[in-house]
Amino acid sequence: MTRVIKYFKGIDPIELGIPALLFLLTLNLFLWRIELPATTYFDEARYVSAARQFLMNGINENWSHPGFGKYLIATGIALFGDRALGWRIMGVFFGGVSILSVYWLGLALFKNRFDALLGALIVVVNQLVFVQARIATLDILAVGLFMPAIALFAQLWMDSAALNRPIPRKDLILPSLLFGLAVAAKWIAIIPLFMTAILYVLERPERRWTRLRDCLLILFATACLVYLVTLIPFLGMKTPAHSIDALGLDSSHYYGWRDILKMQLQMFVTQFKYDNPQPYVSPWYSWPLTLRPIWYLFSRDESPINPTFSGIVLLGNPFIFWTSIPAVGYCVWHACRRYEAAAQFLMMFYFPLFMFWILVPRHTTFLYYYLPASILLGPMLIYAARGLGLAPWKKILYVGVAAGFFIYFFPLLSGIPLSRPSFMARIWFARWWF
């Protein structure tokens, strides 16, 4: 007990206060009007339905993604009831964790609380995180699990570069656990897991074979073990009707390990062959330009006295997204020509998370696929501002303007009714409409 007291006495209150305040303010922002709409919308119906099945029937009819994200949604329902708050509370929480992780990442890269905080605030108002944290889908859950792992590894990477000492292999265990849970929520987390392994090997290239062995025995083995553990609850589940034909099972069959592994293969095939035409499809190169948003919800009140429009649209903050394009170029230059560790670290995660969608042999891609990569735009913008020697007040001004754009578009992000002229004034381009 004395050791614990001494430990907390030695901590700077600001060191704890800034992230705690950031986390609480973010949660409050994401929770505002969280129970509207009171019914499921967009893809919520798929995942909320799967979560209910976990709780009531002990079956899983949704094999498009792994189960852990749906367990989390089910946990929210168990804690807060089968209502909008219960469906969405886990997204809010992991959205807050994502923002907190961006702050930790900035602290690791810049060693400056002010710059780390500004980077996190940019992500708060980038609009994608706000909308995705308030809908019961899997993307923000996966991001909220792998971003702490990236932030932890960033601290190890930067300390290694500064002190010229290798990263201890035991320090890979905690990031591995988080990556395993993130992959069990959505497979997109495999990308940062592999990039972490590559950076770990490159950190000491003269020991590459030893490092590869460490990656296999610690990083990948731990993540795989965690992933397998999250599949154990399926062993007690009865085979749903649509899986009987797929696996050749009878209606009284309960999942075994062989069946579950077959389902992993089925998920893989589904992800790479999904090509259903959708009106809100957008190609990968359009995402940083915010050319094609997604309308998750839209309604109109045709009252003759005061007709209003309302909706929830997934739209990137134009100011942040458009100014991030030269910032990304600046980071690429410093990573490739000046070999700066912070720029190299950011590029090693941003580009694979973004450019992966060029390689996927499917034409059906959506703006929310850019969410994981867009999280890193905050630190990248701050990195560029630091490199250009911008004064603190100019950085604050940038965040203030970005927040102004966020406030302007806020009714479209949160479903606040607007008059038709006010609503249409925020639709800047024809492609932003249906």
N, C-alpha and C positions, 0 to 999 in steps of 0.2 A: 504493500500500500504506500509506503514511504517513497519507493521508487517512482510510482505513478504520479504522486504529488510533485516530486522534484522534476519529473519530465514535463508536466504541464506548466510548472512555474518557469521553466526555461524557454517556453514558447512565446514568441512575440504576439501580442493580441491581434495586431494587424495581419499577421500571417494566417491566423484563423478567421479573423473578422471579415476580410474581403471576400474569400470564397464562400463563407457562410451566408453573407448578405447577398451576394450574387445569386446563389442557389435559391434562397428564399424569395427574392424578387422575381426570379425567372419562373418559379412555381406559381406565384400569384398571378403573373401575366398569363401563363398558359392555362390556368384554371378559370380565368374570367369567362363567364357564360359557357362553361364547358358542357353543361347539360342541354344546350341548344345546338342542333335539333335534338328532341327527345327520342327520336327514332334513329335506327341505323341508316347511314348514307354511304354511298360509293362502295368500296370494298369491305367496309365494316361488316356487312351482312355475312360474308364468308367466314370471317375470323371470330366474330361474336358467336355465330352458330356453332362453330367448332369448339369454342370454349364452353358453351352450354352443354355440348355433348360430353365433354370430359367430366363435367360436374354431375350430370344427371344419368347418362346412359353408359358411361365407360366405353365409348367407342370413338373412333376418329374417322370421319368421312372426308377430311380435307388433307390430301397427301401432296398438295402442290408445293408445300414447304415443310421443313422439320417441325417438330412439336413444341419446342421450348417456348417460343414466342406466344403460342396459343395457351400454354400453361400459365404464362404471366398474365394474359388477359383474363383467364379463368380465375386466377388469384384475386385480381381486382374485383371481379364479380362476387367472389366469395366474401370479400372484405366489405364491399360497399353496396352490394345488392345488384340484381339484374336490371340495371338502369344505366342511363348515359354516363353518370359519374363512374360507376363500376367498370364499364367497358373501356373508358378512356383514361383512367387514372394512371395506369402503368405507362402509357405513352407520355403523359405529363411528367411523371417521375424520371423516366429515362431521357426525356428531352432536357430536363434540368441537369441530369448527370452529364449529358453531352456538352452542355455549355460549361459546366464546371471543369470538364476534361480539357476543353479548349483553353481555359485559363491556366490549368496546370501545364499544358503543352507549351503555351506561350512563356510561362515562367521557366520551363526547362530550356527553351531555345534562346530567350532573350535575357534571362536573369534580371528581369525588370518587372515589378508588379504593375506599374502604370501601363506599360505596353501590353502586358499579358491581359489586363482587364479590358483595355480597348479592343483587343482582338476578340475576346469573348463577347463583348457588347455588339460588335459587328455581326457576329453569328446570331445573336438574339434577334436582330432586326433584319436578317437576310430573307425572312418571310417563309422560306421552305421549312425551316425547323419549327417555326410557330404553327404552321398548318399541320405538319405531319405529327407533331406532338399532341394534337388535339383530335386525332382520328385513330380508331382502334385497328391499326394495321401493324405490320411487322417491321417496317423499315427503321423507324426510330428506336425500336427495342434493340435491334442488332447494332445500330450506331452507338446507342448508349452503353452497350457492353464492350465494344471493341475500342472506342475512343479512350477510355481509361487505360487500356492496355498500350495503346500508342503513346499516350502521355507518359506512362511509366517507362517505356522503352526509350523515349526521347531523353528522359533524365539520365538513363544509363549511357546512351550514345554520346550526349554532350559532355558528360563527366569523363568518359573515356577519351574523347578528343582533347579536352582541356588538360587532363592530368596525365595523358599518355600511359594509361593503364588499361588492360583488357577488361571487358565486361565479365564478371563472375558468372559461371554457368547456372548457379543456384538462383540468380536473380531473374532467370527466364521463367521460373515456375509460375509466379503470379500472373504475368501477362499471358502465359499459356492457358491458365484456367479461364481467364476472361475471354480469350479468343475462342476456346472450346464452347463456352456458353453462347457467344455471339454467333458462331457457325450453326449452333443448334437452334438459333432463332431464325437466321436467314443465311443462305450460303454465300452471300456477297462478302461476308467477313473472312472467307478463305483468302481473299486478295491481300488485306493487310497482314494476315498471318504469314503468308509467303514473303511479303516484302520485309517483314521483321526478320525472317530467317536470312534473307539475302543480305540485309544490312549487318546482321550479326556475323556472317561469314566474311564480308568485305572489311569489317572493322579490323580484322587481323588476317589479311590474305596469306601471309606466310604460314599460317596454321589452318588453312582452309579445310583440310581433311579432318582435323580434330573438331573444327567448328561445325562441319557438316554432320559429324557423328553426334555432337551436342544437340543440333537441331532435330535430328531424327529421334534421339533418345529422350529429350526433354521437351522441346517446343512442340513438335508434332505428336509425339506419343501422349503427352499430357492432354493436349487439345482433343485428340481422338478418344482418349479414355473418358473425358468429360462428355463428349458428344454421345458416346455409347451409353453412359450413365443416364443421360436424359431420355434415352429410348426405352429404358427398363419399364416405365409405367405402361407402355403399349403391350407388354407381355400378358397383362391381365385384361386386355380389351378384346371384345368379340369382333369378329370380322364383319364390317358393314356390307350392305348388299352390293354396292358397286364394285367392291374389291373381290367378291367371290369369283366372278368371271375372270377378272384380271389375273388372279393367282390360282385359279382352279381349285377353290376350297369349297367346303360345304357350309351351310348356314350356321352350324353349331361350332364352327372352328374358332379357336382363339389364337391370336398371333403368337408365333414362335420367332426365334432369332432369324431363321431362314426367310420367313415371310417379311420381316422388317427390313432385312437387307435387300430383298427384291423390291420393296417399296422405295428404297434409296435410289435404285437404278431407274425406277419408274419416274421419280422426281427429276432425276437428271435429264431423262429423255423429254419430259414435259417442258422443262425450262428452256431447252435448246430448240424445241420444235414448236413452241407456242407462237402461233402466227395469226390469231384471230383478228380480223379487221376491227379497228376501233376509231371513233371520230376524233379522239384526243391524242392519237399517236404523234410522236415527235422524234426526229432523228437526233443522234447524239450531238452533232455540231450546233444544233439550235438551242441547246440548254444554256450555255453561258450568255447567249444573246437574248434570252427570254422571249423567243419567237412564238412559242406555242404553249400557253398554260393549260391546266386541266380544271374544268368546272366540276367540282365534287358535288355541288348542290346549287340549285337555282329555283327561285319561286318569284311570283309577282302577285301583287294585290291590285286587282282591277277596280278598286273603289273609284266611283266617279268624282269624289271630292278630293281625295289625296292618293292617287295611285303610287305604289312603291315597288321597287325591285329589291331583292336581297339574294345573296349567294355566298358560297365559300369556294374560292378559287385558289389553286396552287400556282402561284406566280412568284418568281424570284424578284427581289428588290432590284429594280433597273439600275439605280445608282451604284449599288455594290457590284452587281454582276458585270456591268459594262466597264467600270473602272478597274475591276479585277483582271481584265484581259491584259492590259499592259503590265500590271503587277506580276502576273504569272510569267510573262516574258522576262521581266527583270529578275525574278527568282531563277529562271532557267539559265540566264546569262551568268549569274553569280555562282550557280551550282556547277556549271560546266567550265567556265573560264577562270573563276577565282577559287573554286573548290571550297567554298564556305560550307561548314558542316550543317548549319541551320537550314540553308537553302537546299542542300542536297537531301536532307531529311524530309522536308516538305514535298519536294518533287517526287521522291521515291514512293510517297503514298498518294499524292494527288493524281498523278498521271495514270497509274494503273487502275485506280478506282473510276476514273473518267473514261480512259481510252479502252478499257476492257470491252465496252459495248460496241466498239468497231469490229472486234473479233468474233462476237457472238453471231452465229448464223441464223438470225431471225430479224424480221422487219418490224415487229411490234415492240417498240420501246417507248418509255414515258418519261416525263420530266422528273418524277420522283426518284428515278434511278440516279439522278445527279446529286441527291441528298448527301450521300457519304462523302463525295469529293467536295461539295460546296461548303461543308463544315470547315475545311482547311483554308478557305478563302480569307477568313478573318486574320489568322496568323500571317498569311502570305502578304496581305495588304499592309499589315504593320511592319513586316520585314522590309518591304519596299520603302515605306515611309522612313524607317530608321536608316536605310541605306542612302536615301536622298537627303538625309540630315534635316528633315522637317521638324520645326519647333513643336513643343507639346501642344500649344494652342491650335496649331494647324491640324494636328491629329484629332484633337477634341472637336474641331470644326467639322472634320470629315465625318466623324461618328454622329455629330449632331445633324448634319444634312441627311445621312443615311437613315437616322431615326425619323426625320421629317418625312421622307418618302414612305417609311413604314406606317406612320400615322395617317398619311394621306390615303394609302391603300387599305388601312385597317378594316374599314367596313366590308370590303370585298373578301378579306381573309377570315372574318369572324361572323359573317351573316347578318350584319346590322342593316336594317331596311334603309334605303335611300330613295329620294325622288328620282324619277326617270332621268332628268337632266344631270343630276349629281352622279348617278350611277354610270351613265354613258360617258361622262367626262373622264372617268377613270379607265375607260376602254380605249387605249391610245392607238391601237392598230386593229385592222380587220381580223387578223389571225388571233387576236386575244378574245374574240367572241366565239360563239359555238361554231 
